[in-house]
């Protein structure tokens, strides 16, 4: 919580301003919690409040608002607060059971003879409680908020629209997260930090993204669990998993005594109150927030979110999320970002609401449609979507695997493989294979394709034995399901031949490449580019075995074919020509090469 957290200190600060050097004025504080002597930072917010108050002091009344994350509010607390003002200040009529205490307090506050006052309307997130008339026919509560020169009204809220309905827009101040030094000072005010732990403390406030409520909660937890839990061990537990983060930040046994007893919620619970409120008022916005939380929290492309949705309707749905500070947008409004702890809270809330699986499937389907096939011309889009694909693929439970997951994992793996990121490509291909085995069965053609892809990336990493196992599986399955002369079967034979060659198994590799060539000639024709590639591969293994004349014949055949089919300037033709020149040169006797060099 970043707006309401400084309300207590602001009350003391602003009241000191309003005394106007009149030391005879004795303040009457009516708060259910004491001043926080360990309040740190926020000097810039206090200064802005003073500046705004001085600027508008000539107006008929002063109203300011602080907007940020966190908090709750309701009608009953407003009425209770006015009731306490009436009784503690002995406003005439306060003890009359038939009196309208709200009206009594309003009239008393409106009387400029009653010196200066400040009222904080804390956590005004639903402004309807002020704008709607009561069921008993009483006027809206906003008519009972005085507008006089002797008083100041300070509103704190998570929802900028709610604040704007009570305060002029220019008098709304955004309360951002703390900077690192203030965050560290806040943590130090809660627990003792020795110099050796200073680096861990900085890492902790950074991990908590400088949110005061999260920092104070973590400090309280460490203090209570000490000496078994230190800053270092808390940080290690926090980074270990999202489940750990949820547990640590949702611990209901840890309470901050400096907060209002009626709203001492844990960190995650505080945000979940916002989610529930948005769901009740704007269900479509709550759905959008759930959808956003499925992706990586940074640089979420706008067009990924409103795919198929009317743009104007999308803007209506995203507005409450921006106003509640649950998401932010970049200057160009092309991408969104969600605070890590807000995302964590949303995921936990969806679990409780039994909606998590639904949104995981929605995000998986959306990314499967959006992620390209991974070819070079799509790399810019692949790079933009890669972090989101990673998160969706790794967060989908094994029991919820669908064919969409295999398609997405395969496209991501193909892109990563082409980009030379073989280890991650391997993980993606394994995920695709696992999904297709589960959904389609071990001998489905798509499953066999996944086995072949996995073999390819294993071969690229020099894991030849594992690659051979995958290629053999693919070949056996393809022979059984597709037939021995199907193009896919022939590709499998070629791939197996290549990895056998890499292991020095030249005789078996030659047999595989001959099989591939014979099949390709029969099915595709002697001059098909794939047939010519088979010719080239057979030439390589023949040369390995010292069969130079046959290798040369194969090489010349490949070159002539490339020149005829692809043209003399095609890269395959040029590479084949250079390779033949090198091969012929390497076959010359050493004596002749030496004499030639001497000349």
ABEGO torsion letter per residue (X at the ends): XAAAAAAAAAAAAAAAAAAGGBAABBBBBBBABBBBAABBEGAAAAAAAAAAAAAAAABABBBBBBBBBEEBBBAAAAAAAAAAAAAAAGBBGAABAABBAAAAAAAAAABAAAEBBBBBBBGBABAAAAABBBAAGBBBAAAABBBBAABBBBBBBABAAAAAAABBAAABBBBBBBBAAAAAAAAAAABBBBAAAAAAAAAAAAAAGGBAAAAAAAAAAAAAAOAABBAAAAAAAAAABAAAAAAAAABAABBBAABBAAABBBAAAAAAAAAAAAAAABAAAAAAAAAAAABBABGBBAAAAABGBBAAAAAAAAAAAAAAGABBBBAAGABBBBBAAAAAAAAAAAAAAGAAAAAAAAAAAAAAAABBAGBAAAAAAAAAAAAAAAAAAAABBAAABBAAAAAAAAAAAAAAAAAGBAAAAAAAAAAAAAAAAAAAEAABAAAAAAAAAAAAAAAAAGBAAAAAAAAAAAAAAAAAAAEAABAAAAAAAAAAAAAAAAAGBAAAAAAAAAAAAAAAAAAAEAABAAAAAAAAAAAAAAAAAGBAAAAAAAAAAAAAAAAAAAEAABAAAAAAAAAAAAAAAAABBAAAAAAAAAX
